[in-house]
Amino acid sequence: MDLVARLRSAGCVFAEEEAALLRAEASDAETLERWVARRVAGEPLEVVLGWAAFAGLRLNVAPGVFVPRTRTRLLADLAVRHLADRPRPVVVDLCCGTGAVGLLVASRVPDVLLHAVDLDPAAVACARQNLSSVAGTVHLGDLDAPLPDALRGRVDVLLANAPYVPTDAIAAMPPEARDHEARTALDGGTDGLDVLRRVVARAPRWLAPDGVLVVECGEDQVGELAQAVSAAGLQPRAVRAPDLGATALVAAPRPSPVPGPPGT
C-alpha cells in the first residue's frame, strides 16, 4: 500500500505532510519502514522523528514526553511582550516539558536568565538538550521546589503550561496524547485546575514587583482560575487568541496602596 494511504488508513489527518517528513528524515528504506510502522501503530509523529516543530524552532522529543502544542505559543508571545526592553530579565518555566516555551522566549529576548522545571526525568533530559543553546538551567522537581532561593522576588515572568485536562476527559483525548504522553503532563485533577491552583499559590513569592505569572488554561476554566489568582493576592487578566485556539491567564501583583497625607 502507498505510504500516504497507509497513514491515512491509520487515521493520520495530515497524511501527505507526514509522509513527506518521514521520507525526508529517514536515512534509508529500512528506517522509513520502521518509522511508518510505529506511526501507524499510533505513536506521535514527533516521537517517531525525535523532534517537534514549535514556532519555527526544532526541539528534541523523547518517548513519553509532552509534545508542545501550537496554541502554547501564546504564553511565549505574552512573555516577550512583557519583557520588552528589560535588561537581563529573569524567566522561570514551570512544567516545562521539552523546554519549548522558555526556549522561544529566550530566542526572542536577549540576555534572558532562564530557569525551567519539570517533574518528569525524561522531560528534564529533553529540556536540558533544548535549552543548552541559551544557557538555560533545568531542574528536576515538583513545581517551584527546586528553584534557588536567590530568585525569590526577582522573576519577571513566571510561565506554566501545567496539566489542565480534567481527569475524566483524558479518555476522550487523541490517542497520540492519551496513550503516549506521561499522565502527569495531562491530568489536572477533577476540574483540571489542581496543579494550576498550586502554581498560582506559589507565584507571589517569586514574582518581582512588576513581574507577571502567565499560564495556559481552558476557556471554561477562566472564571474559577481567576478566583484562585485573586485569592493569592494577584490581579487576573484573561487573554484569548482565537487564531491559535488558546486561552491564557496573566496575573500581576496588586500595586501597593499609595499612602495619603498625614492625618487622613
Order of alpha helices (4+ residues) and beta strands (2+ residues): alpha-alpha-alpha-alpha-beta-beta-alpha-beta-alpha-beta-alpha-beta-beta-alpha-alpha-beta-alpha-beta-beta
